[in-house]
Amino acid sequence: MSRQIKIFDTTLRDGEQSPGCSMNLSEKIEVARQLETLGVDIIEAGFAIASPGDAAAISTIAHTIKNSTVCSLARCVEKDIDTAWSAVKDAVDPRIHVFLATSPIHMEYKLKMTPEQVLDSVRHHVTYTKKYLDNVEFSAEDATRSDWDFLCRVVDVAIKSGATTINIPDTTGYLTPGEYAELIHYIRDHVEGVDNIILSCHNHNDLGMGVANSLAGIEAGIGQVECTINGIGERAGNASLEEIVMALKTRKDYFDAETRVDSTQIYRSSRMIQTITGVPVAPTKPIIGANAFAHESGIHQHGVLNNKSTYEIMTPESVGIPQNAIVLGKHSGRHAFEARLNDLGYTLSKEKIDKAFEKFKVLADKKKVIKDRDLEALIGVVPVSGPVRYNLKQYVINSGNTISTTAVIKMTKGEEEFERAALSDGPINASFAAINKITGLSIELQDYQLRALTDGQDAQSEAIVKMTIGDNSHDIITGRGISVDIVEASIKAYINGINKYLND
């Protein structure tokens, strides 16, 4: 019988720490629901002590999720642990994940603690956490640069103090797969009782070996893998959930291990994270990149046309990539629209379907054929919660290569209507300047991206803006807009970011 590997998703904690990947409360809840649908075993919902907002998000997710463990991170500090417990206590299956560094460089320069002090802290704080709940995970931060014998002593103390999961993270992405497997074997050979708990890995991707090290860990006896959707995370990111899951599924003959993840939800999960964070994946990204199942070489095309398995070791359908089974247009009714959304794996409330259908009918007047990517884009811009403060009513752009560009923007806020004009060196800058006049906000644009969602002359454009507003210069807000007109998409993205800021 195959071993069952637990998938511990830290997209909402470690993934969100990636620059430009922050999410608001409603977005975190939406992601958590999708992770539950995906079938991950544990959702690390955040770091409760980090901020009241983080604690509130974890608490809300704990109340919402029914089929996955909900976890909060905590340092080996009593206040951290108390705050984590307060956030997760109402979950169906709560977990607290405590950590302390064990490498010489971390102990000397960051913790300023001796090895014996670290051992005492682990003993005290794991025991302290155990008074709240049984499901306690301990992580030895920077484990892979620790002295192996000292690391074994730390793991031994954590187990004897009540930890039920022990994480051996490659915090800096330093080891090679062979070295990581050797470390796991060493721990299993030198720590009493290690077979009675779950060993976990959390591997970063600084040298591009996060997934390889995780798979090597599984071969060596790891029972839980900590990873993120699209591999997002600090620096070069984390081990990628979709790559690990599909490696185990595609090469079950080799690993003899499986997960409970529904792989047909992988593509949707990936698209959701790209939409919310505004961080796209590379076309060549394994599993979910735009080129992952594309074949341009004549030799490859010939083989695939005769038998897909000549060059495809998995199918697009196995990871949930839509195949345009139904083509929708302006004469399509609500039933066909809703049926196609269900086929794509979307289960939306009546309110959200109503909003999406309205946007669909508007798009259908501009675009003859609506493809699955178009539908996904529509779903991505349906607001999940909170009032829409500002709406675009109309815009007029006067532009040319021999004149300065003028933008006139008309927006509504409730029953109020505002119109302002601005002059700048291009239609996008002029539009943003006019919007700034209407809102009165001090906005600094950090990043701007524009791309086509589908092919053809009538393709929808997706605009992503990243901005900081007012005194919150450390909080990057992501706005997203779509339209067949690139200027309109850009204006909508800018307004979307402003609405997020005002709702938060």
VENNOR-V813313 format. One record per residue. N is the residue number from 1. PSI is psi as a letter, one per 30 degrees, with the letter a starting at -180 (* if undefined). D_CENTER is the distance of its C-alpha to the mean C-alpha in Angstrom with 2 decimals. Layout:
BEGIN
{{N,PSI,D_CENTER} {N,PSI,D_CENTER}}
END
This chain:
BEGIN
{{1,k,31.83} {2,k,28.35} {3,k,26.45} {4,j,23.48} {5,k,20.46} {6,k,18.09} {7,j,14.33} {8,j,12.86} {9,k,9.09} {10,g,8.19} {11,e,4.46} {12,f,6.36} {13,d,9.10} {14,e,9.27} {15,e,5.93} {16,f,6.95} {17,f,10.28} {18,k,9.76} {19,k,12.28} {20,g,11.48} {21,g,7.86} {22,l,9.44} {23,l,9.24} {24,l,12.44} {25,e,13.59} {26,e,13.71} {27,e,10.16} {28,e,9.09} {29,e,11.73} {30,e,10.77} {31,e,7.31} {32,e,9.54} {33,e,12.13} {34,e,10.29} {35,e,9.41} {36,e,13.11} {37,e,14.19} {38,e,12.55} {39,g,14.71} {40,k,12.97} {41,e,15.71} {42,k,14.21} {43,j,11.37} {44,j,11.50} {45,f,11.14} {46,a,12.20} {47,j,15.36} {48,e,18.00} {49,f,20.61} {50,e,18.55} {51,l,19.40} {52,e,20.76} {53,e,17.72} {54,e,15.48} {55,e,18.24} {56,e,18.53} {57,e,14.90} {58,e,15.23} {59,e,18.62} {60,e,17.62} {61,e,14.95} {62,e,17.74} {63,f,20.10} {64,e,17.95} {65,k,16.75} {66,f,19.71} {67,g,18.85} {68,l,16.49} {69,k,17.28} {70,k,15.74} {71,k,15.86} {72,k,16.29} {73,l,16.87} {74,k,20.38} {75,l,22.71} {76,i,26.14} {77,k,27.46} {78,e,28.98} {79,e,27.63} {80,e,24.02} {81,e,24.75} {82,e,26.54} {83,e,23.74} {84,e,21.17} {85,e,23.66} {86,e,24.26} {87,e,20.58} {88,f,20.16} {89,f,23.81} {90,g,23.65} {91,l,21.01} {92,e,22.56} {93,i,21.70} {94,l,20.76} {95,k,20.11} {96,k,20.56} {97,j,19.34} {98,k,21.88} {99,l,22.10} {100,k,24.83} {101,k,25.43} {102,f,28.14} {103,l,28.79} {104,e,32.04} {105,e,30.48} {106,e,28.08} {107,e,30.88} {108,e,33.36} {109,f,31.53} {110,e,28.63} {111,e,29.90} {112,h,33.57} {113,k,34.31} {114,l,36.55} {115,e,35.50} {116,e,37.57} {117,e,35.91} {118,e,32.47} {119,e,33.88} {120,e,35.36} {121,e,32.16} {122,e,30.21} {123,e,33.09} {124,e,33.33} {125,e,29.72} {126,e,28.77} {127,e,31.99} {128,e,31.21} {129,e,27.81} {130,f,29.65} {131,f,31.83} {132,e,28.96} {133,l,27.53} {134,e,27.89} {135,i,24.27} {136,k,23.91} {137,k,21.87} {138,k,23.12} {139,k,21.56} {140,j,23.95} {141,k,22.08} {142,h,23.14} {143,e,24.80} {144,f,25.33} {145,g,27.53} {146,l,29.46} {147,k,32.98} {148,e,32.65} {149,e,35.51} {150,e,34.26} {151,e,30.76} {152,e,32.60} {153,e,34.46} {154,e,31.29} {155,e,29.82} {156,e,33.23} {157,e,33.39} {158,e,29.93} {159,e,30.91} {160,f,34.32} {161,f,32.84} {162,g,30.82} {163,k,27.34} {164,f,26.34} {165,k,23.40} {166,k,23.76} {167,k,20.99} {168,i,22.22} {169,k,19.55} {170,i,20.08} {171,e,18.80} {172,g,20.04} {173,h,19.53} {174,e,23.33} {175,l,24.66} {176,l,25.45} {177,e,24.89} {178,e,28.56} {179,e,28.60} {180,e,25.59} {181,e,27.28} {182,e,30.52} {183,e,29.08} {184,e,27.81} {185,e,31.25} {186,e,32.95} {187,e,31.24} {188,e,32.05} {189,f,35.63} {190,g,36.23} {191,k,34.64} {192,k,36.48} {193,g,34.55} {194,f,31.36} {195,f,31.76} {196,f,31.59} {197,l,28.05} {198,k,24.67} {199,k,23.80} {200,l,20.18} {201,k,18.59} {202,j,15.78} {203,k,16.24} {204,l,15.15} {205,g,15.69} {206,e,18.28} {207,g,20.85} {208,g,18.67} {209,g,19.49} {210,e,16.43} {211,e,16.44} {212,e,20.25} {213,e,20.72} {214,e,18.67} {215,e,20.81} {216,e,23.87} {217,e,23.08} {218,e,23.00} {219,e,26.34} {220,f,27.67} {221,g,26.93} {222,k,23.38} {223,f,22.40} {224,k,18.77} {225,k,15.92} {226,k,13.07} {227,l,10.07} {228,l,6.33} {229,k,4.94} {230,g,6.79} {231,g,8.04} {232,l,6.47} {233,a,8.65} {234,k,12.14} {235,c,14.75} {236,g,14.26} {237,a,11.06} {238,l,10.89} {239,k,12.22} {240,k,10.30} {241,e,10.11} {242,e,11.53} {243,e,14.23} {244,e,15.34} {245,e,15.60} {246,f,17.46} {247,e,19.60} {248,e,20.79} {249,e,21.42} {250,e,23.14} {251,h,25.09} {252,f,25.92} {253,f,29.47} {254,e,28.70} {255,f,26.26} {256,h,27.72} {257,l,24.49} {258,l,22.05} {259,l,19.08} {260,g,18.89} {261,k,15.74} {262,j,16.68} {263,f,15.99} {264,f,16.87} {265,g,13.61} {266,e,11.58} {267,e,12.16} {268,e,11.41} {269,e,7.97} {270,e,7.39} {271,e,9.32} {272,e,7.69} {273,e,4.47} {274,e,7.51} {275,e,9.62} {276,e,8.19} {277,f,7.57} {278,g,10.51} {279,j,9.61} {280,l,11.12} {281,l,11.54} {282,k,15.15} {283,f,17.55} {284,g,18.47} {285,k,15.10} {286,k,16.13} {287,e,15.49} {288,g,13.55} {289,l,15.17} {290,f,17.80} {291,g,20.56} {292,e,19.49} {293,g,22.20} {294,k,24.40} {295,j,27.92} {296,e,30.03} {297,k,32.62} {298,e,35.78} {299,e,36.19} {300,e,32.67} {301,e,33.20} {302,e,36.53} {303,e,35.21} {304,e,32.28} {305,e,34.70} {306,e,37.02} {307,j,34.51} {308,e,30.70} {309,f,30.62} {310,e,32.47} {311,g,29.30} {312,j,26.44} {313,f,25.60} {314,l,23.23} {315,l,23.19} {316,e,20.79} {317,e,21.41} {318,f,20.26} {319,g,16.58} {320,g,17.09} {321,k,17.83} {322,k,20.26} {323,g,23.83} {324,h,25.44} {325,e,27.84} {326,k,28.99} {327,k,29.53} {328,l,29.56} {329,a,31.73} {330,f,33.46} {331,f,35.72} {332,k,33.00} {333,l,33.07} {334,e,30.60} {335,e,31.10} {336,e,30.13} {337,e,27.11} {338,e,25.89} {339,e,26.82} {340,e,24.75} {341,e,21.63} {342,e,22.37} {343,e,22.90} {344,f,19.46} {345,g,18.02} {346,k,17.57} {347,j,19.27} {348,l,19.83} {349,l,22.28} {350,e,25.58} {351,e,24.80} {352,e,21.63} {353,e,23.56} {354,e,26.41} {355,e,24.41} {356,e,22.80} {357,e,26.31} {358,e,27.83} {359,e,25.50} {360,e,26.22} {361,e,29.97} {362,e,29.78} {363,e,27.94} {364,f,30.44} {365,f,33.28} {366,f,31.90} {367,k,30.61} {368,e,32.80} {369,k,30.30} {370,j,26.88} {371,l,24.57} {372,e,21.51} {373,e,19.28} {374,e,21.18} {375,e,20.49} {376,e,16.72} {377,e,17.06} {378,e,19.25} {379,e,16.92} {380,f,14.18} {381,g,16.80} {382,j,18.23} {383,k,17.76} {384,e,16.33} {385,l,18.75} {386,k,21.07} {387,l,24.00} {388,j,23.98} {389,e,26.12} {390,k,27.05} {391,k,27.61} {392,k,28.85} {393,e,32.33} {394,l,33.62} {395,k,33.77} {396,k,36.53} {397,k,36.23} {398,j,39.38} {399,l,38.65} {400,l,40.52} {401,g,41.21} {402,g,44.34} {403,l,43.21} {404,k,40.68} {405,k,37.92} {406,k,38.22} {407,k,35.54} {408,j,36.54} {409,k,33.73} {410,k,34.47} {411,l,31.96} {412,l,32.36} {413,j,31.33} {414,b,32.65} {415,f,36.29} {416,l,36.51} {417,k,36.51} {418,k,36.14} {419,k,37.10} {420,l,37.00} {421,l,37.75} {422,l,36.73} {423,k,37.95} {424,a,35.89} {425,g,35.63} {426,l,33.43} {427,e,32.23} {428,e,28.67} {429,e,29.92} {430,e,32.73} {431,e,30.56} {432,e,28.22} {433,e,31.38} {434,e,32.88} {435,e,29.85} {436,e,30.04} {437,e,33.69} {438,e,32.93} {439,f,30.31} {440,g,32.08} {441,k,28.84} {442,j,28.61} {443,k,25.63} {444,k,24.76} {445,k,22.76} {446,e,20.52} {447,l,19.20} {448,k,19.96} {449,k,18.88} {450,k,20.54} {451,l,20.26} {452,k,21.82} {453,e,19.85} {454,a,22.85} {455,l,26.15} {456,l,29.54} {457,f,31.24} {458,g,29.79} {459,k,26.14} {460,k,23.70} {461,k,22.30} {462,k,18.86} {463,k,19.04} {464,k,16.32} {465,k,17.77} {466,k,16.67} {467,l,19.35} {468,k,20.78} {469,k,23.30} {470,b,26.38} {471,f,26.41} {472,h,22.63} {473,f,22.51} {474,f,19.85} {475,j,17.34} {476,k,15.83} {477,k,15.37} {478,k,13.77} {479,k,16.00} {480,k,16.03} {481,k,19.18} {482,k,20.65} {483,l,24.32} {484,f,26.83} {485,k,28.12} {486,e,26.19} {487,e,27.78} {488,e,26.94} {489,e,23.27} {490,e,23.26} {491,e,25.14} {492,e,22.87} {493,e,19.76} {494,e,21.76} {495,e,22.91} {496,e,19.48} {497,e,18.39} {498,e,21.70} {499,e,21.32} {500,e,17.99} {501,e,19.86} {502,e,22.88} {503,e,21.17} {504,*,19.47}}
END
